[in-house]
Amino acid sequence: MKEALEFNASCLQDQADYLKKLAESTNPADAVKCQLDFAQQCWSRSFGGAWRVFDSLRINTSSPRPTWQAHDSP
């Protein structure tokens, strides 16, 4: 749960930083560069962060494994 909240917080911070930089853009080229940088950062963070969250869930959630019993034929 902690990892998921940290991941969401970092994504929200990235969005806030992006909007600030976008507002500071002085021309369309700056705005496009800002958009591309944000897209790359989001992709990178999402890919890495999602794996950490899934690993944490997998480790913290222990599901019982099925036990298979061999039955003798009559």
N, C-alpha and C positions, 0 to 999 in steps of 0.2 A: 504494500500500500504506500509506504514511504517513497519508494522508487517512482511510482506512478505520479504521486503529487509533485515530486521534484522535477520529473519530466514535463509535466503540464506547466509548472511555474517557469521553467526555462523556455518553453515554447511561447508563453505569454510575454516574457521579457524580450524575446526575439521579435515578436510582433510589435511591441511598443518601440523598440529601437528602430525597426524598419519604418514605422510611421513617422518617427522623428526625423530620420534621414530623408525620407520622401518629402516631408514638409520643407526641409532645408534645400531641396534640389532647386537649382537655378535655371535649368533648361531641360528639354525632353531627354537628352542623352544621359544626363545625371539621373533622371527618374528611371530610365530603362536599366542603367547599371545598378541602381539601388534594387530594382525588382529582381534582376538576375542574381545578385548577391544574396538576397533574401531567399529566393527559391532554392539556391544551392545549399544555403545554410539549413533551411527547413528539411530538405531531402536528407542531408547528412545526419542531422540530429534525430529525425524521425526514424531512420533506419537503425542507427545505433541505440537510441533510447528505447525503441520498441523491443529490441532483443533483450535489453537489460530488464525491462518490466516483465516480459514473458518468462525469462529465466527465474526471476524472483517469484513469480506466481507458481511456476512449476516446482521450485524448491520448497516454497511455503505451503503448498497444497499437496498433502500426501493422500493420494487415493489408494484404496486397497487394491492390490493386484488380484486378479481372479486366480483361483487355484483350480487346477484341473485334476480330477481324479479318474484314474483308469478303472473302468468297470469290466469285470470278467464276464465273458459270455457264458450263458448257462449250458 
